[in-house]
């Protein structure tokens, strides 16, 4: 006895899919840029602290302390 055949019609609106993918890509790009900006802003403050600490150590070394 053979198995019954099963047919399920499927339709796809490729233009709508492309538009949604473009929108998703745009949103992901925006989120990525925002995350990168926050990361750089946070590390900029850390870098300033590190630079000042290095300068202070250098000044103390020059002063002979």
Buried (B, 14 or more C-beta within 10 A) or exposed (E): EEEEEEEEEEEEEEEEEEEEEEEEEEEEEEEEEEEEEEEEEEEEEEEEEEEEEEEEEEEEEEEEE
